[in-house]
Amino acid sequence: MKSFGINQQLITNTMKPSKEKDEIAAAEGTLVYHGVKHGHSYLSQQCLINVCKTIFASSTVANNLSCARTKATSIAVNVLSPCFTQHLLDDLKKSSYFSLLYDASNKGNAKLFPFCVQLLSATGVRKGIIDLIDDADESAIKIFANAHQLLLDNGLDIHGLTALGVDNTNVNVGDNHSVYSLFKDEVPDILKGTVLLAY
């Protein structure tokens, strides 16, 4: 009990929220967002921080920025990505119809499937990645199962699915046994879309 009291006191004394800390966190988040949006590497984030410290030398916020590769990656992956994904899913749940797009991609020894959606929201056409699944099995049944489970896990109505956008391979859009034919069994009016990807 005594150690809990000491730890509680330590936490409350060292983790006091302040306006300056909030401003620093907001600045770091904004700089990471800018870097991700424009395709900058996380390594270049430290260079940008150093430039900000030089240009805005009189600013306490700029002088206290510390956002190199590790922290920038953490902010992007653990803060920004979940936030934007949740906003996309919220819009998706309000939308009656949407299309699902995916493609298999190799990254080292991993086989990744980014699942993207496209929908019409109050602000216009929105597109975004809702999940990235790591699965070496490229069979039609497994891809369909992953996509179907993804829709269920996110509370999306499969009957709102209007189109499936995939690359033109037999496993995806073949006539007999493909991901498209498996979806067509559940959603008879689904459209087949071919995604042209530039590698």
Legacy VTK file of the C-alpha trace (Angstrom):
# vtk DataFile Version 3.0
C-alpha trace
ASCII
DATASET POLYDATA
POINTS 199 float
0.000 0.000 0.000
2.801 2.398 0.875
4.536 1.871 -2.478
1.263 2.576 -4.299
0.987 5.915 -2.504
4.536 6.810 -3.499
3.966 5.756 -7.129
0.695 7.661 -7.295
2.394 10.781 -5.955
5.270 10.342 -8.424
2.857 9.992 -11.344
0.737 12.992 -10.411
3.792 15.181 -9.788
5.676 14.277 -12.969
2.775 14.011 -15.412
1.024 17.321 -14.893
-0.606 18.466 -18.108
0.498 21.873 -19.291
-0.382 24.133 -22.179
3.203 24.042 -23.418
3.324 20.219 -23.438
0.037 20.138 -25.340
1.414 22.629 -27.875
4.583 20.569 -28.312
2.557 17.375 -28.806
0.296 19.158 -31.311
3.309 20.493 -33.223
4.949 17.055 -33.342
1.717 15.431 -34.508
1.249 18.090 -37.183
4.808 17.694 -38.466
4.446 13.897 -38.625
1.100 14.219 -40.425
2.699 16.600 -42.940
5.597 14.207 -43.504
3.330 11.192 -44.039
0.945 13.108 -46.312
3.791 14.203 -48.570
5.655 10.880 -48.510
8.679 12.036 -46.516
10.725 9.435 -44.694
10.688 9.265 -40.926
14.441 9.800 -41.032
13.927 13.211 -42.638
11.670 14.133 -39.713
14.715 14.841 -37.512
16.138 17.162 -40.151
12.862 19.099 -40.232
12.869 19.368 -36.429
16.423 20.751 -36.504
15.411 23.331 -39.132
12.404 24.383 -37.013
14.652 24.791 -33.959
17.028 27.002 -35.967
14.374 29.129 -37.644
12.209 29.552 -34.544
15.013 29.828 -31.977
12.992 32.132 -29.720
10.076 29.670 -29.520
10.017 27.380 -26.488
7.732 24.997 -28.378
10.151 24.696 -31.314
13.148 24.277 -28.996
11.422 21.439 -27.128
10.424 19.477 -30.235
11.956 16.018 -30.317
10.550 13.884 -33.064
13.112 11.705 -34.820
12.505 8.448 -36.674
11.335 6.285 -33.746
8.960 8.841 -32.255
7.644 9.904 -35.690
6.929 6.263 -36.541
5.184 5.773 -33.222
3.017 8.881 -33.683
2.051 7.840 -37.219
1.313 4.203 -36.357
-0.177 4.518 -32.870
-1.929 7.917 -32.973
-2.663 9.190 -36.473
-3.431 5.901 -38.224
-6.027 4.627 -35.707
-7.665 8.064 -35.604
-8.007 8.381 -39.385
-9.083 4.753 -39.742
-11.809 5.299 -37.148
-13.031 8.438 -38.952
-13.128 6.464 -42.215
-15.058 3.621 -40.568
-17.521 6.098 -39.035
-18.203 7.562 -42.491
-18.411 4.051 -43.922
-21.088 3.040 -41.417
-23.150 6.106 -42.380
-22.823 5.294 -46.086
-25.292 2.901 -47.694
-22.896 1.616 -50.345
-19.163 1.125 -50.712
-16.605 -0.729 -52.796
-13.784 -2.915 -51.509
-10.357 -2.942 -53.122
-7.349 -5.094 -52.320
-4.156 -6.443 -53.791
-1.531 -8.868 -52.567
1.895 -7.397 -51.915
5.177 -8.980 -50.876
7.248 -7.225 -48.224
10.301 -9.298 -47.427
9.013 -12.747 -46.519
5.516 -11.455 -45.649
2.486 -11.522 -47.940
0.367 -8.468 -47.155
-3.161 -7.640 -48.244
-4.109 -3.978 -47.866
-7.913 -3.746 -47.860
-9.166 -0.365 -49.050
-12.648 1.076 -49.355
-14.160 3.761 -51.522
-17.406 5.451 -50.575
-19.458 8.572 -51.052
-19.590 10.661 -47.871
-20.974 14.093 -47.023
-17.613 15.603 -48.028
-17.347 13.729 -51.346
-15.684 10.524 -52.486
-13.475 9.045 -49.766
-10.878 6.323 -50.100
-8.756 4.731 -47.443
-7.146 1.625 -46.037
-9.193 -0.051 -43.331
-6.806 -2.889 -42.565
-3.589 -4.581 -43.585
-3.702 -8.364 -43.269
-0.600 -10.552 -43.245
-1.495 -13.946 -44.725
0.630 -16.189 -46.943
-2.424 -18.096 -48.235
-3.491 -16.621 -51.582
-6.356 -19.021 -52.263
-9.747 -17.588 -53.216
-11.405 -19.099 -50.145
-8.845 -17.614 -47.739
-8.885 -14.141 -49.329
-12.699 -14.185 -49.299
-12.712 -15.335 -45.654
-10.300 -12.541 -44.672
-12.325 -9.896 -46.527
-15.634 -11.188 -45.157
-14.265 -11.267 -41.591
-12.884 -7.756 -42.030
-16.358 -6.493 -42.940
-17.909 -8.288 -39.958
-15.234 -7.113 -37.497
-15.862 -3.499 -38.486
-19.660 -3.769 -38.341
-20.123 -3.259 -42.081
-23.147 -4.607 -43.939
-22.019 -6.942 -46.719
-25.126 -6.009 -48.705
-23.783 -2.450 -48.950
-20.841 -3.804 -50.950
-21.380 -2.710 -54.560
-18.051 -3.453 -56.240
-14.905 -5.466 -55.757
-11.773 -3.823 -57.135
-8.931 -6.269 -57.698
-6.183 -7.047 -60.157
-7.131 -9.250 -63.093
-6.070 -12.728 -61.932
-8.064 -15.964 -61.910
-8.044 -16.206 -58.114
-9.692 -12.770 -57.911
-12.062 -12.544 -60.878
-12.133 -15.974 -62.525
-15.485 -17.377 -63.667
-15.599 -20.597 -61.677
-14.018 -20.298 -58.260
-12.735 -16.845 -57.372
-13.062 -14.217 -54.673
-15.508 -12.381 -56.941
-17.699 -15.472 -57.464
-17.744 -16.152 -53.701
-18.882 -12.576 -53.022
-21.421 -12.833 -55.871
-23.017 -15.811 -54.091
-23.762 -13.521 -51.123
-24.272 -10.213 -52.965
-25.740 -11.040 -56.407
-25.549 -7.451 -57.741
-21.863 -6.906 -56.955
-19.808 -5.402 -59.772
-16.391 -6.556 -60.882
-13.791 -3.822 -61.041
-10.236 -4.154 -62.247
-7.634 -2.095 -60.443
-4.754 -0.827 -62.518
-1.787 -0.658 -60.190
1.539 0.902 -61.034
4.493 -0.893 -59.512
LINES 1 200
199 0 1 2 3 4 5 6 7 8 9 10 11 12 13 14 15 16 17 18 19 20 21 22 23 24 25 26 27 28 29 30 31 32 33 34 35 36 37 38 39 40 41 42 43 44 45 46 47 48 49 50 51 52 53 54 55 56 57 58 59 60 61 62 63 64 65 66 67 68 69 70 71 72 73 74 75 76 77 78 79 80 81 82 83 84 85 86 87 88 89 90 91 92 93 94 95 96 97 98 99 100 101 102 103 104 105 106 107 108 109 110 111 112 113 114 115 116 117 118 119 120 121 122 123 124 125 126 127 128 129 130 131 132 133 134 135 136 137 138 139 140 141 142 143 144 145 146 147 148 149 150 151 152 153 154 155 156 157 158 159 160 161 162 163 164 165 166 167 168 169 170 171 172 173 174 175 176 177 178 179 180 181 182 183 184 185 186 187 188 189 190 191 192 193 194 195 196 197 198
